[in-house]
Amino acid sequence: MDGSPLETFPNPRPGRPYEIDTLCPEFTSMCPKTGLPDFGEIRITYVPDRSCLELKSLKYYLLQFRNEGVFYEALTNRILDDLVAACAPRRMTVIGQFTPRGGIRTSVTATYEQS
């Protein structure tokens, strides 16, 4: 991946805990075993601290996975790690729900909580 930067902007209400829920329903990546495309949804739910994720840069960040062979478990945790590094939220959960392949549907949930 070329490392498309994730951009942020100042949280307009840093003193108030509130939740942001972002759904990316057209996510694609590639199966590392077969090279075939994987399709799914990525749901990002977080409570911002000082900054919020800018959505256009998030879209381009997620598009980078289109041609990358990666397992669902590694992918979901990597997205969480990258987003936490970018915006340092109070709390964040990333859920990857992938469409059935061979009759099996997979959902992976990764969570971060500020200490």
SULJOHU-V266910 format. One record per backbone hydrogen bond with DSSP energy under -1.0 kcal/mol. NH is the residue of the N-H (numbers start at 1). CO is the residue of the C=O. If there is no record, write none. Layout:
NH;CO
NH;CO
//
This chain:
9;52
11;50
16;13
20;46
22;44
24;42
27;40
29;38
30;68
31;36
35;31
38;29
40;27
41;97
42;24
43;95
44;22
45;93
46;20
47;91
52;9
54;7
58;54
59;55
60;56
61;57
62;58
63;59
65;62
66;63
68;65
70;30
75;71
76;72
77;73
78;74
79;75
80;76
81;77
82;78
83;79
84;80
85;81
86;82
87;83
88;84
90;47
91;47
92;112
93;45
94;110
95;43
96;108
97;41
98;106
99;39
101;104
104;101
108;96
110;94
112;92
114;90
//
